[in-house]
């Protein structure tokens, strides 16, 4: 449980078979599978906490999440929307179930990715991107068999709206039973697919709901075939080949930078934000 509002599985890092670089530039994936929350007058969530050296990407499939940070940004991430927060030099932020949604309760399902930043950008100015579903680049499959929603990168001419520091492909794939979709990514990119819902065949391997598929860096092509209506999150990116030092909410390049982050936090350099 993260705070009292998000019941997550951390697919990476942390696995014995995955080191900190295995999915670079993506550093962490927390997945809140479908979880029902009962109505409450006090919204559940995660209180004020700091970040430095990376970006958080929050993708909401069901539910509504409210966000505030010490750079003055705030907003509500609705179903289908994405929030892309560049912590960079440092911010405080908090994330809660949106107030009106909390009063009614309901199903929560979401993903949060941590995307690493190259050393030269880690101390850049924080920024915030509100990526509404209606603005995504979209590629429609023939015969009304589904749609590819491009959050970042490009797929068959459909372009993502997210601004990224390194080459990243990030798609929501929503397909019907029988649909076949092909992807091709550079062999040196790190690639994974999360099955949000449904059942699919990926290069002859079956993948089920709530499973994450990690691809080897051997070849470029992926064929996806849906054996039932399915929703998937596809992520692929060019690795950042730099040493990683991480501790708690900080992802830096050296131990000294981690210590400096804590010193700056204690000195109030991350700004102010009330719980």
N, C-alpha and C positions, 0 to 999 in steps of 0.2 A: 504494500500500500504506500503510495506517495502522498504525503499529507493524509487527509481523510476523504479525498475525492477521486483518486485515480488508482485503480487496481491494475497494475501493469506487469507484463512479462518483459524482461530485458533480453532481447535476442542477441545483441552484441553491444559492447565487449562483455567479457566475463566468462564466456564458454572456454572450457579447457582447450578446445581446438581452434580458438580464434584469438590472435594477439591484437594489440591496439591498432595495428596498421591494416588488418585484414580487409576491412571494408572502407578504408580511406578513399575519398575525403569524408565519408560518413563515419562518425566516431561512436555513436550510440543510437540504438533504436529501442524505445519503450513503446509497447503495444498494449493498450487498454482494450481487450476483447469485450464483446457485448456484456455489459454489467448493468443491472437495473438498480436504480437508486430511488428510495421512497421519498415522498414530499417532505420538505423541511423549510422552516422560515430562516434558518441560518445556512447560507450556501457553503457547501463543502469545497475543499480545494487544498492548495499549497500556499502557505504564507510567504512573506518576503524573504527572498534569498538572492545571492549574488551569482553572476556569471562573468567570465572573462576568457577571451581567446578563441571563441567559436560562435556559431549561430544555432538558434533553436528554430526548428520548423515543426509547427503544430498543424496536423491535418485532422479535421473533425468529420466523422462519418455519421454519427448519431449524437444528439445532445447539443448543448451550447456552452462555450467556455469564455469567461470574461478575463481580460488581461489588463494589468497596469504595470508601468515601469518607471524608474527614476529619471528617465530622459523625457518624461512628460507624455509618453504614448499610452493610449488605452483603446480598447475596442472589444467587440464580441465576435467570437469565431463561431459562425453558424454552420449547420450541416452542409457539407460540401465545400466549405471555405478553408483557406490556409493562412496561417500567420507565420511570417518569416522575420524573426528578430535577430539582428546582428549585435551580439553583446560586445564583441571586439574589446576595446579598452576597459569596459566594465559597466554593468548596470545592475541595479536591484530590480527584481520583478516579482509579481505574484499572479497566480492563476486560480480561478474559482469557477465552479458551475455558475452560469448566469442566473441572476436573482429570480426572474420570473419563471425560468425553467425549473429552478430548484423547488419553487412552491408547488409545482405540478408533479415533479419527479419524472422519471422515465428512463430510457435506455441510453447509456453512454458507450460510445465506441470511438476510439481515436488513436492516432499515432503521434509520437514526438520523436523527431530525429535531432541529433546534435551533429552539425556539419563543421568540421575543423576548418580553420583558416591558416593559410601560409604565414610564416613568421613575419613577413613584411607587412601583413595586414592586421596582425593580432592586436596592435595598439591603435588602430584607426578609430574614428568616431563611431559610436553606436548608431544604428539606424533600424528602421521598422518598415516592413512591407505588409500591407493588408491585401491579400490576394483573394478576391471574391470569385466564386465559382462561375459566375456569368461571364467573366473576362478571360477564362482559360482558353488557350488554343484547343480546338477540338477537331479530331479526325473521325468521320463516321464510316463504319464498315459497310460494305455492300450488303444488300438484302436485309437492311435493318437489323443486323446481328449484333450491333453494339457500337461503342464509342471509346476513343482514346482521348482522355483529357490531359493536356500537356501543362504541367505546372512549371517545369523548367526544361530547357533544351528544345528539341524539335523532333517531330515525328511526321514524316511524309508531308512536309510543308506547313503543318500546324505548329505554331511556336508558343513556347511557354512565356509567361509574363514575369517570372521571378528573375531578379538580377542576382547573379552569382559571382563569386570571386575566382572560382575554378570551373572547368567544364563539368557540368552535371546534367544528367537526364533523370527526370522525375515525372512519372505518369500515373494517373488513375485509369485503370482499364476496367470497363463495365461491359460485359459481353453475355450473350445468350447461349444456351445449350447448342453445341454444334459449331460454334464460331471457331475459326482458326486465325491466329494472329502471328505475324513474324516480326522479330526484332533483330537488329544487328548492332553490336557495340564493339569498339576497339578491343582487341584481345587483352591489352594491359589495363583496361578499366576494371574496377571491382563492381560486380553486379549481383543483386539479390532481388527476389520477388516475395512479397508477403501476400498470402491468400486471405483477404478480408472476409470473403464469403464464397462458398461454392466448392467446386471440385474441378481440377484441371490436370491436363497432361503437359508436362514441360520436358521437351526433348526425350519423350518416351517414359518419363518418371511421373508417377501420380503425386499430386500435392493437394492436401485437404485444407478446409477452413482452419484459420488460426495457426497455420504452419508457415515458416520462413524458409525459403529455398536459397541456398548460397551456391553460386556458380564458380567453377574453377576458371583460371585464366588460360583456357585452352580452347581456341576457336572464337568465333565472333557471332555466330547465329543461334537464335533461340526460337523454337516453334512452340506456341501455346495453343492448346485445343481444350475447349470447355466441354465437360461431360454433363454439366448442369449450369444454370445461370450463375455467373460469378463476378466478383469484384476483386481486383488485385492492385497492389501498389508496386510499381516497378521502379527500382533505383539503380543507377549506374553512374560512375564518375571516374575521372582521372585521379589516381592517387597522388597525395602530397608526400613526396619522399623526403620527409624531415623527421628528426627524432621527436617523439612525443613524451612529455611529462604531464601527467594529469593527477589531480588530487581534488576530491570533492567536486565543487562546481567550476573548477578551473582546468582548462586544457591549454598548456603552454609547451615550450620547447626545452626548458631547463628547470632544474630544481630551484635555482636562484629566482627565476621568474615566478614560480609558485609562491615562494616566500614573500616576494615583493607584492604579489597580488593580495595576500593576507594583510601585509603591512598597510597597503593602500586602502583596503577595506576598513581596517580599524581606524584609519585617519579620516574616514568619511569621503574618500575620493570617488566612491561609486554613486554619490548622491544620496538623497533622502526619499524614503517611501514608507508610509504608515501601513501597518497590517489592517 
